[in-house]
Amino acid sequence: MTLEEKKQQLAALMDEYTKQDVCLALSGGVDSALLAWWAGKYAAGNHTKVYGVTFDTVLHPAADLEAARQSARDAGILHKVITVNELEFAEIADNPENRCYLCKKGLFEQLIRFGQERGISTFLEGTNQDDLSVYRPGLQAVRELGVHSPLAQCQITKEEVRQLAREAGIRVASRPSAPCMATRLPYGARLDLDLLRRIEAAEEAVRELGFPVVRVRYHEPVARIEVEPEKLALAVQLKDFITRILKALGFPYVTLDLEGFRSGSMDIPEASGGKAGEYTPEFLKNIPGEM
C-alpha cells in the first residue's frame, strides 16, 4: 500500500471517529500530534469536540508538556492536562519488566474516566506500525482498554508519520522521540526521582552540544551514553567536556556506547559472556565483518 493510499485510509478513519466527541492521548510527540491535526480537521466539519489529554508525569521529560500544548493549539482541539506521580505506586517504582504495561494501564484508565465523564466512548492513541515490531508491553493495556490506534490500523510507519506531519506543517514533525525516563534504568533498579532528574539534566546538557538524539542509561555506578552512530566521532572529540558534565551531576563513571543509539536498548537481554580462554585469534576470525 502506498503512502497516499494510507493517507486516504487515515482520513476516512479519522472522519468516522470524529462523528462523535473523542479523547486523544496527546504526548507531545509527532505521532499523537499528527492524529490531533487530523482529528481537529474532521471534528470541525462534523461539529464535534476533540479533547487532547496530556499526562504531566514525573517519568516524562518536562519539554513534552509544552510540546503537547502547542500541538493542541495548532490542531484547534481542546487540551486537558492530568498530573500523575507514577512513583507513588510501589509496583511501578520497583521498575518490574511489566512496568510499561502497569503504567500505561493506569494512565489510560484515567483517560477513559475523563472521557466517560463527558459522555465520550471513543479513545485514540498514537502507536504506529513500527511500534508493533518492537517490545512495547504497554500495547497490551491499549488493547485491553479498547483504545484505538489509527496510525497502526493504517500501517503507517514512523518515517511516514514524519512525512505526513511535514506535509501538514506540524511543528514537531522532526522532534526526536522522548520516551519515559524509566527506560534509562535496568529493570529491577528502583526508580528514584532525584536520579531521574539528574539523568534528564545530563541528556539536556549533552543535547545542547550538538546531539539531537541522546540517551544516558544508568547501570550503577556507570552512566552509558548513546548518541546517533554518525555522532560518535564528535562525542569522542568532546569526551572530556561530556565527562565533566556528567561527573558534576553525580555520575562517577562515564562511558560511550560504541553501538550508538538504539531505541529500547534496556530491553535487550544481558549478554551471557564467555570464558577467558575462548577469546583467541581463532575466535576473532569468526566475528562477522572486517577488522
Rosetta blueprint (number, residue, H / E / L):
1 M L
2 T L
3 L H
4 E H
5 E H
6 K H
7 K H
8 Q H
9 Q H
10 L H
11 A H
12 A H
13 L H
14 M H
15 D H
16 E H
17 Y H
18 T L
19 K L
20 Q L
21 D L
22 V E
23 C E
24 L E
25 A E
26 L L
27 S L
28 G L
29 G L
30 V H
31 D H
32 S H
33 A H
34 L H
35 L H
36 A H
37 W H
38 W H
39 A H
40 G H
41 K H
42 Y H
43 A H
44 A H
45 G H
46 N H
47 H L
48 T L
49 K L
50 V E
51 Y E
52 G E
53 V E
54 T E
55 F E
56 D E
57 T E
58 V L
59 L L
60 H L
61 P L
62 A L
63 A H
64 D H
65 L H
66 E H
67 A H
68 A H
69 R H
70 Q H
71 S H
72 A H
73 R H
74 D H
75 A H
76 G L
77 I L
78 L E
79 H E
80 K E
81 V E
82 I E
83 T E
84 V E
85 N L
86 E H
87 L H
88 E H
89 F L
90 A H
91 E H
92 I H
93 A H
94 D L
95 N L
96 P L
97 E L
98 N L
99 R H
100 C H
101 Y H
102 L H
103 C H
104 K H
105 K H
106 G H
107 L H
108 F H
109 E H
110 Q H
111 L H
112 I H
113 R H
114 F H
115 G H
116 Q H
117 E L
118 R L
119 G L
120 I L
121 S L
122 T E
123 F E
124 L E
125 E L
126 G L
127 T L
128 N L
129 Q H
130 D H
131 D H
132 L H
133 S H
134 V L
135 Y L
136 R L
137 P L
138 G H
139 L H
140 Q H
141 A H
142 V H
143 R H
144 E H
145 L L
146 G L
147 V L
148 H E
149 S L
150 P H
151 L H
152 A H
153 Q H
154 C L
155 Q L
156 I L
157 T L
158 K H
159 E H
160 E H
161 V H
162 R H
163 Q H
164 L H
165 A H
166 R H
167 E H
168 A H
169 G L
170 I L
171 R L
172 V L
173 A L
174 S L
175 R L
176 P L
177 S L
178 A L
179 P L
180 C L
181 M H
182 A H
183 T H
184 R H
185 L L
186 P L
187 Y L
188 G L
189 A L
190 R L
191 L L
192 D L
193 L H
194 D H
195 L H
196 L H
197 R H
198 R H
199 I H
200 E H
201 A H
202 A H
203 E H
204 E H
205 A H
206 V H
207 R H
208 E L
209 L L
210 G L
211 F L
212 P L
213 V L
214 V E
215 R E
216 V E
217 R E
218 Y E
219 H E
220 E L
221 P L
222 V E
223 A E
224 R E
225 I E
226 E E
227 V E
228 E L
229 P H
230 E H
231 K H
232 L H
233 A H
234 L H
235 A H
236 V H
237 Q H
238 L L
239 K H
240 D H
241 F H
242 I H
243 T H
244 R H
245 I H
246 L H
247 K H
248 A H
249 L L
250 G L
251 F L
252 P L
253 Y E
254 V E
255 T E
256 L E
257 D L
258 L L
259 E L
260 G L
261 F L
262 R L
263 S L
264 G L
265 S H
266 M H
267 D H
268 I L
269 P L
270 E L
271 A L
272 S L
273 G L
274 G L
275 K L
276 A H
277 G H
278 E H
279 Y L
280 T L
281 P H
282 E H
283 F H
284 L H
285 K H
286 N L
287 I L
288 P L
289 G L
290 E L
291 M L
